[in-house]
Amino acid sequence: MIRPSPLVAALAPYALADPSDAQTISLAQNESAFSPSPAVAEVLRGAADGAELYPDPNWSALRVALAATHGLDPVHLLCGAGSMELIGALVRAFAGPGDEVLAPRYGYLYVATATALAGARYVTAPERDFHADPDALLAAMTPRTRVVFLCNPGNPTGTAIDTTAIVRLRDRLPGDILLVIDQAYGEFDGQDPGPVFALAARGDTVVLRTFSKAYGLAGARIGWGVFPPAIGGEVRKILNPNNISSAGQQMAVAALNDQPYMRGVVTETAARRDRFAAGLRTLGLPVPESRTNFVLIPFADAETAALAGRALRAAGLMMRGMGGYGLAHCLRATIGPEAAMDRARAVIAETLRGRNRG
């Protein structure tokens, strides 16, 4: 019998929401409700040109465009097949057996998977009202802590802490602990990203971003990050040298160069999100303030959340159950088409009325 590595054998399969049929509208994957910029379609018309060649392993044009957009040095930028590839590479490069990777209680769970594959131990610190707590993270450190992961804004909570709190956290962390700040939803946050990007210059901090959310390129799998040179040099040893297709790199540049379109998507998504969240709060649901393209919906108990999930499925809508995060009483709702959000609120309202009648 061919046996897998014990580290792999111990893992549960990565869980993704699975629509029951093609008619179901998914509100489960935190994808954009909008297509990417029309400039992306123009790029794709010529995508076959040069397809016989391997893609640029240095993402040269993309790094230049990112640097120009964000006021960064392209030398400090790395790109990955989604930010997930960069997360996995960072953990493997800087944590191993006997080490610990620390994150908030409701931090992005893929970090736990990457940690297990590295043979390290994943440790969490309590949150405060669904917000990451820098003091709790500091209190949870041990001599074995090698990496601290902070997803801000958070997934699945949608909440964010202030940039000043992140800078203070970095100041209080020992210099031999790597801080990774995952800003996959940074475009929705509204805070100036400059002070967070600047932390990379210290040599002990990495900041990650993605094109999957605000830019609507989830299918292209393009992530990027700001890396201190010494950290980036180690991570590059692990990345696939041809990890982003030529077409993907061109699509990302086109999307990046259409900032007005991206900002319009963010504005409309946020407006839908806030209307949906406000509607749920009128039903008595304590929905936390979100700075992402989704909302976390806490119900009174796990049974009510499951009942609402089934009712939504029956209505052709799918939300993400949060049992894997220890939040079985919650569903996570991606912001989709306006009509879908209205229908989702109506289904949830009817579910709650039924529970109250019962």
C-alpha positions as CSV (number, residue, x, y, z in Angstrom):
1,M,0.0,0.0,0.0
2,I,1.3,3.4,-0.9
3,R,1.2,5.7,2.2
4,P,1.0,9.4,2.2
5,S,3.2,11.6,4.4
6,P,1.9,11.6,8.0
7,L,1.5,15.4,7.8
8,V,-0.8,15.0,4.7
9,A,-2.7,12.0,6.1
10,A,-3.6,13.9,9.2
11,L,-5.2,16.7,7.3
12,A,-8.9,17.0,6.5
13,P,-9.7,17.9,2.9
14,Y,-9.9,21.7,2.3
15,A,-13.6,22.5,2.5
16,L,-15.2,24.6,-0.2
17,A,-18.9,25.4,-0.6
18,D,-20.5,23.2,-3.3
19,P,-23.6,24.5,-5.1
20,S,-26.3,21.8,-5.3
21,D,-27.1,22.7,-8.9
22,A,-26.3,25.3,-11.6
23,Q,-29.3,27.4,-10.6
24,T,-28.1,28.1,-7.1
25,I,-26.6,31.5,-6.6
26,S,-23.5,31.2,-4.5
27,L,-23.1,33.7,-1.7
28,A,-20.4,31.6,-0.1
29,Q,-17.0,32.2,-1.7
30,N,-16.4,35.9,-1.2
31,E,-16.2,36.4,-5.0
32,S,-16.9,39.8,-6.5
33,A,-20.5,40.5,-7.5
34,F,-19.1,42.3,-10.6
35,S,-17.1,41.4,-13.6
36,P,-13.5,42.7,-13.9
37,S,-12.7,46.0,-15.7
38,P,-13.7,46.0,-19.4
39,A,-9.9,46.6,-20.0
40,V,-9.4,42.9,-18.9
41,A,-11.5,41.7,-21.8
42,E,-9.4,43.7,-24.2
43,V,-6.3,41.9,-22.9
44,L,-7.9,38.5,-23.3
45,R,-8.6,39.1,-27.0
46,G,-4.8,38.8,-27.6
47,A,-4.0,36.3,-24.9
48,A,-3.1,33.5,-27.3
49,D,-0.2,35.5,-28.6
50,G,3.0,34.1,-27.1
51,A,1.1,31.3,-25.3
52,E,3.8,28.8,-26.5
53,L,6.3,30.5,-24.2
54,Y,6.5,30.2,-20.4
55,P,5.3,33.3,-18.5
56,D,7.6,35.9,-17.1
57,P,8.9,34.4,-13.9
58,N,9.7,37.8,-12.5
59,W,6.2,39.3,-13.1
60,S,8.1,42.4,-14.4
61,A,5.2,44.4,-15.9
62,L,2.9,43.5,-13.0
63,R,5.4,44.5,-10.4
64,V,6.1,47.9,-12.1
65,A,2.3,48.5,-12.3
66,L,1.8,47.6,-8.6
67,A,4.7,49.8,-7.5
68,A,3.4,52.7,-9.5
69,T,-0.1,52.3,-8.1
70,H,0.9,52.0,-4.4
71,G,4.1,54.0,-4.3
72,L,6.3,50.9,-3.6
73,D,9.6,49.6,-4.8
74,P,9.1,46.8,-7.3
75,V,12.2,45.0,-6.0
76,H,10.2,44.3,-2.8
77,L,7.2,42.7,-4.5
78,L,6.5,39.1,-5.0
79,C,3.5,37.6,-6.8
80,G,1.8,34.2,-6.3
81,A,-1.0,32.0,-7.6
82,G,-3.4,33.8,-5.3
83,S,-2.3,34.9,-1.8
84,M,-2.8,31.3,-0.7
85,E,0.4,30.3,-2.5
86,L,2.3,33.1,-0.8
87,I,0.9,32.1,2.6
88,G,1.9,28.4,2.2
89,A,5.4,29.4,1.0
90,L,5.9,31.8,4.0
91,V,4.9,29.2,6.5
92,R,7.2,26.5,5.0
93,A,10.1,28.9,4.8
94,F,9.9,30.2,8.4
95,A,8.2,27.5,10.5
96,G,8.8,23.8,11.0
97,P,8.5,21.0,13.6
98,G,8.7,22.4,17.1
99,D,7.7,25.9,16.0
100,E,4.4,27.8,16.5
101,V,2.4,30.0,14.1
102,L,0.1,32.3,16.0
103,A,-3.2,33.9,14.8
104,P,-6.4,35.4,16.1
105,R,-9.1,32.9,17.1
106,Y,-11.0,33.5,13.9
107,G,-8.1,34.0,11.6
108,Y,-8.1,32.7,8.0
109,L,-8.1,28.9,8.4
110,Y,-5.9,28.2,5.4
111,V,-3.0,29.3,7.6
112,A,-3.8,26.4,9.9
113,T,-3.6,24.0,6.9
114,A,-0.3,25.5,5.8
115,T,1.1,25.3,9.3
116,A,0.1,21.6,9.6
117,L,1.9,20.8,6.3
118,A,5.0,22.5,7.7
119,G,4.9,20.3,10.7
120,A,4.5,23.3,13.0
121,R,1.8,24.0,15.6
122,Y,-1.1,26.4,14.9
123,V,-2.0,28.5,18.0
124,T,-4.8,31.0,18.4
125,A,-5.5,34.0,20.7
126,P,-8.9,35.2,21.8
127,E,-10.7,37.9,19.9
128,R,-12.7,40.8,21.3
129,D,-16.2,41.1,19.8
130,F,-15.1,39.4,16.6
131,H,-12.1,41.8,16.3
132,A,-8.4,40.7,16.5
133,D,-6.9,41.6,19.8
134,P,-3.2,42.7,19.7
135,D,-2.8,42.3,23.4
136,A,-4.2,38.8,23.3
137,L,-1.8,37.9,20.5
138,L,1.2,39.2,22.6
139,A,0.0,37.3,25.6
140,A,-0.2,34.1,23.6
141,M,3.4,34.2,22.4
142,T,5.8,31.6,23.6
143,P,9.5,31.0,22.9
144,R,8.4,28.7,20.1
145,T,6.4,31.4,18.2
146,R,8.0,32.1,14.8
147,V,5.2,33.7,12.8
148,V,2.2,35.8,13.6
149,F,-0.5,35.9,11.0
150,L,-3.0,38.8,11.1
151,C,-5.8,38.9,8.5
152,N,-7.1,42.5,8.6
153,P,-9.9,43.0,7.6
154,G,-10.6,39.5,8.9
155,N,-12.1,36.5,7.3
156,P,-14.7,35.2,8.3
157,T,-15.6,38.1,10.7
158,G,-15.3,41.0,8.2
159,T,-14.1,43.3,11.0
160,A,-10.9,45.4,11.0
161,I,-8.6,46.9,13.6
162,D,-7.0,50.3,13.1
163,T,-3.7,50.6,11.3
164,T,-2.2,52.3,14.4
165,A,-2.9,49.1,16.4
166,I,-1.1,47.0,13.8
167,V,1.9,49.3,13.9
168,R,1.9,49.1,17.7
169,L,1.7,45.3,17.6
170,R,4.7,45.2,15.3
171,D,6.6,47.5,17.7
172,R,5.9,45.2,20.6
173,L,6.7,41.9,18.8
174,P,10.3,40.6,19.1
175,G,12.3,41.2,16.0
176,D,12.9,37.5,15.4
177,I,9.1,36.9,14.9
178,L,7.8,37.4,11.4
179,L,4.5,39.3,11.2
180,V,2.4,38.5,8.1
181,I,-0.5,41.0,7.5
182,D,-3.0,39.5,5.1
183,Q,-5.0,42.4,3.5
184,A,-7.0,40.4,0.9
185,Y,-9.9,42.8,1.5
186,G,-7.7,45.9,1.9
187,E,-9.4,47.8,-0.9
188,F,-12.7,47.7,1.1
189,D,-11.1,48.9,4.4
190,G,-10.8,52.6,3.7
191,Q,-7.7,53.0,5.8
192,D,-4.5,54.4,4.3
193,P,-2.4,51.3,3.6
194,G,0.9,53.3,3.5
195,P,1.9,52.8,7.2
196,V,1.2,49.0,6.9
197,F,3.2,48.7,3.6
198,A,6.0,50.7,5.3
199,L,6.4,48.0,8.0
200,A,8.1,45.7,5.4
201,A,11.1,48.1,5.4
202,R,11.9,46.9,9.0
203,G,12.8,43.5,7.6
204,D,10.4,41.6,9.8
205,T,7.0,42.1,8.2
206,V,5.2,40.9,5.1
207,V,2.0,42.4,3.7
208,L,-0.1,40.3,1.4
209,R,-2.9,41.4,-1.1
210,T,-4.9,39.8,-3.9
211,F,-6.7,40.5,-7.2
212,S,-9.4,38.1,-6.3
213,K,-11.8,40.4,-4.4
214,A,-12.0,44.1,-5.4
215,Y,-10.6,43.5,-8.9
216,G,-12.9,40.5,-9.7
217,L,-10.1,38.2,-10.8
218,A,-10.6,35.2,-8.5
219,G,-10.5,32.9,-11.5
220,A,-7.1,34.2,-12.6
221,R,-5.4,33.4,-9.2
222,I,-3.1,36.3,-8.6
223,G,-1.8,37.4,-5.3
224,W,1.0,39.7,-4.4
225,G,2.9,41.0,-1.4
226,V,5.5,43.4,0.0
227,F,8.5,41.5,1.2
228,P,11.7,42.5,2.9
229,P,14.5,41.4,0.6
230,A,15.8,38.7,2.9
231,I,12.3,37.3,3.5
232,G,11.4,37.4,-0.2
233,G,14.6,35.7,-1.2
234,E,13.7,32.6,1.0
235,V,10.1,32.5,-0.2
236,R,11.2,32.6,-3.9
237,K,13.0,29.3,-3.4
238,I,9.6,27.7,-2.8
239,L,7.4,29.4,-5.3
240,N,6.8,27.8,-8.7
241,P,9.0,29.8,-11.0
242,N,6.2,30.1,-13.6
243,N,3.3,30.4,-11.2
244,I,1.1,33.0,-12.9
245,S,0.2,32.6,-16.6
246,S,1.1,35.3,-19.1
247,A,-2.6,36.0,-19.6
248,G,-3.1,36.3,-15.9
249,Q,-0.3,38.8,-15.5
250,Q,-1.7,40.9,-18.4
251,M,-5.2,40.8,-16.9
252,A,-3.9,42.0,-13.5
253,V,-2.0,44.9,-15.1
254,A,-5.1,45.9,-17.0
255,A,-7.3,45.7,-13.9
256,L,-4.8,47.6,-11.8
257,N,-4.6,50.4,-14.4
258,D,-8.3,51.0,-14.2
259,Q,-8.5,52.3,-10.6
260,P,-11.8,54.2,-11.2
261,Y,-13.5,51.0,-12.1
262,M,-12.2,49.1,-9.1
263,R,-13.2,52.0,-6.8
264,G,-16.7,51.9,-8.3
265,V,-17.0,48.2,-7.6
266,V,-15.9,48.7,-4.0
267,T,-18.3,51.6,-3.5
268,E,-21.3,49.7,-4.8
269,T,-20.4,46.5,-3.0
270,A,-20.1,48.3,0.3
271,A,-23.4,50.0,-0.3
272,R,-25.1,46.7,-0.9
273,R,-23.3,45.2,2.1
274,D,-24.4,47.9,4.5
275,R,-28.0,47.8,3.3
276,F,-28.1,44.0,3.7
277,A,-26.4,44.2,7.2
278,A,-28.8,46.9,8.3
279,G,-31.7,44.8,7.2
280,L,-30.5,41.8,9.2
281,R,-30.0,44.0,12.3
282,T,-33.7,45.0,12.1
283,L,-34.4,41.3,12.5
284,G,-32.5,41.3,15.8
285,L,-29.3,39.7,14.4
286,P,-26.1,41.1,15.8
287,V,-24.2,41.5,12.5
288,P,-20.7,42.9,13.1
289,E,-19.6,45.9,11.0
290,S,-17.8,44.6,7.9
291,R,-15.0,46.2,5.9
292,T,-15.0,43.4,3.3
293,N,-17.3,42.1,0.6
294,F,-19.2,39.8,2.9
295,V,-20.9,39.8,6.3
296,L,-20.9,37.4,9.2
297,I,-24.4,36.5,10.4
298,P,-24.6,35.3,14.0
299,F,-27.9,33.5,14.9
300,A,-29.1,32.6,18.3
301,D,-27.8,29.1,18.0
302,A,-26.4,26.5,15.7
303,E,-29.8,24.9,15.0
304,T,-31.2,28.2,13.8
305,A,-28.2,28.8,11.6
306,A,-28.6,25.4,10.0
307,L,-32.3,25.9,9.5
308,A,-31.6,29.2,7.8
309,G,-28.9,27.6,5.6
310,R,-31.3,24.9,4.5
311,A,-34.1,27.5,3.7
312,L,-31.6,29.5,1.7
313,R,-30.6,26.4,-0.3
314,A,-34.3,25.7,-1.0
315,A,-34.6,29.2,-2.3
316,G,-31.7,28.8,-4.7
317,L,-29.2,30.6,-2.5
318,M,-26.1,29.3,-0.7
319,M,-24.2,30.8,2.2
320,R,-21.1,29.4,3.9
321,G,-21.5,27.6,7.3
322,M,-18.9,28.6,9.8
323,G,-18.7,25.4,11.9
324,G,-15.0,24.9,10.9
325,Y,-14.2,28.1,12.7
326,G,-16.0,27.1,15.8
327,L,-18.9,29.4,14.8
328,A,-21.6,26.9,14.1
329,H,-24.2,29.5,15.0
330,C,-23.1,31.7,12.1
331,L,-23.4,31.9,8.3
332,R,-21.1,34.0,6.1
333,A,-22.8,35.9,3.3
334,T,-20.9,37.1,0.3
335,I,-22.4,40.3,-1.2
336,G,-23.9,39.3,-4.6
337,P,-26.6,40.8,-6.9
338,E,-29.0,43.2,-5.2
339,A,-32.0,40.9,-5.9
340,A,-30.2,37.9,-4.4
341,M,-29.4,39.9,-1.2
342,D,-33.1,41.0,-0.9
343,R,-34.2,37.4,-1.3
344,A,-31.7,36.2,1.2
345,R,-32.9,38.7,3.8
346,A,-36.5,37.7,3.2
347,V,-35.7,34.0,3.6
348,I,-33.8,34.6,6.8
349,A,-36.7,36.8,8.1
350,E,-39.2,34.0,7.4
351,T,-36.9,31.5,9.1
352,L,-36.8,33.6,12.2
353,R,-40.5,34.1,12.2
354,G,-41.0,30.3,11.9
355,R,-38.7,29.7,14.9
356,N,-40.5,32.3,17.0
357,R,-43.9,30.8,16.1
358,G,-42.5,27.3,17.1
